[in-house]
Amino acid sequence: MAVFAAGALVTLAKGALTTVIAPFVDEATEAALNAARDTIRGVVAGRMTIEEWANVVIQGVDKVKDSAVDEGNLRFIGGKLKFGMSENGLEYIAVSFQLYFQDEFEKWHKAEAKSDIPTSKFTLEALGEFKSKGEIVFEVE
């Protein structure tokens, strides 16, 4: 399971689209992988809640955001971390993020990525929440 979660986070991190932000995505990968491994080791049943998955993924997302601000001289405007049913079938949950920045010339930059995680990695309560709400959205601050 740790290998899968790590792979999903690598996919999320490498999916950032803006070339200005791209150099910071690789730096985030190692932090995201370590966070995923640590979190998964602490889960007894092997399934995690939406909040537990959000805590894992947000560490990599925050690394992208912080690096873009600190090293790329970009101003973070806002972002979202989303969980919802995947287009690839009922056995997957889509996890995505969108981050918005402005540079010193007020030009907009967007980093986004999406990955699928098997439903077997989520608790039954989490799956019920996806079924009733469709999509769960967290603000990235």
Buried (B, 14 or more C-beta within 10 A) or exposed (E): BEEBBBBBBBBBBBBBEBEBBBEBBBBBBEBBBBBBBEBBEEBEEEBBBBEBBBBBBBBBBBBBBBBBBEEBEBBBEEBBBBBBBBEEEEEBBBBBBBBBBEBEEEEEBBBBBBBBBEBEBBBEEBBEBBEEEEEBEBEBE
